[in-house]
Amino acid sequence: MATMVRLSREQIDQMFVEMDEMEKSLKAIHAELIEANVPKATLNRFARMHDRYTSGVAFLMKQRDLGKTEGN
């Protein structure tokens, strides 16, 4: 079920800044996990979670770009 939320352009831009910061943090944590020699299964689970986050962000970015081309 879709929910429509009205956000200002500034709120949307801030949300993408925060998502970018989160992406950088996830990459840093992944590097720390590798250095800490955590089990490969744990690294794989983290990588899958990170991939799901990245896919969600990519979808939102595409939706934002589509909205820009429609003049919204």
Secondary structure per residue as TSV (DSSP state, phi and psi in degrees):
chain	resnum	aa	ss	phi	psi
A	1	M	-	360.0	126.4
A	2	A	-	-84.9	144.7
A	3	T	-	-124.3	131.4
A	4	M	-	-94.8	128.2
A	5	V	-	-123.9	128.3
A	6	R	-	-91.3	111.6
A	7	L	-	-116.8	147.7
A	8	S	-	-74.6	161.6
A	9	R	H	-56.9	-39.1
A	10	E	H	-65.2	-40.5
A	11	Q	H	-65.3	-40.4
A	12	I	H	-65.1	-46.2
A	13	D	H	-59.9	-42.3
A	14	Q	H	-64.2	-38.6
A	15	M	H	-61.1	-41.1
A	16	F	H	-71.0	-33.0
A	17	V	H	-62.3	-45.7
A	18	E	H	-66.2	-36.5
A	19	M	H	-66.0	-37.3
A	20	D	H	-64.9	-40.9
A	21	E	H	-62.7	-40.0
A	22	M	H	-63.9	-41.9
A	23	E	H	-59.5	-44.7
A	24	K	H	-63.2	-39.7
A	25	S	H	-64.7	-41.2
A	26	L	H	-62.2	-40.6
A	27	K	H	-63.9	-40.9
A	28	A	H	-65.6	-41.8
A	29	I	H	-63.5	-40.3
A	30	H	H	-59.7	-43.8
A	31	A	H	-62.6	-40.1
A	32	E	H	-64.3	-39.4
A	33	L	H	-63.8	-39.3
A	34	I	H	-63.3	-46.3
A	35	E	H	-63.7	-30.8
A	36	A	T	-82.0	1.4
A	37	N	T	55.5	43.0
A	38	V	-	-68.8	157.2
A	39	P	-	-58.1	147.1
A	40	K	H	-57.2	-36.8
A	41	A	H	-61.2	-38.0
A	42	T	H	-68.0	-43.7
A	43	L	H	-59.4	-41.3
A	44	N	H	-65.1	-41.2
A	45	R	H	-64.4	-41.8
A	46	F	H	-63.2	-43.2
A	47	A	H	-61.2	-40.8
A	48	R	H	-64.0	-42.0
A	49	M	H	-62.9	-44.1
A	50	H	H	-62.5	-42.8
A	51	D	H	-61.3	-40.7
A	52	R	H	-64.6	-41.2
A	53	Y	H	-61.9	-48.0
A	54	T	H	-61.1	-40.3
A	55	S	H	-63.8	-41.5
A	56	G	H	-62.9	-42.6
A	57	V	H	-65.0	-42.3
A	58	A	H	-61.0	-40.2
A	59	F	H	-61.9	-46.5
A	60	L	H	-63.2	-38.8
A	61	M	H	-63.4	-41.8
A	62	K	H	-63.6	-42.4
A	63	Q	H	-62.3	-40.5
A	64	R	H	-63.0	-44.3
A	65	D	H	-65.2	-38.7
A	66	L	H	-63.2	-39.6
A	67	G	H	-63.3	-35.5
A	68	K	H	-67.5	-37.6
A	69	T	H	-74.0	-20.2
A	70	E	T	-88.0	-1.2
A	71	G	T	85.6	14.5
A	72	N	-	-87.2	360.0
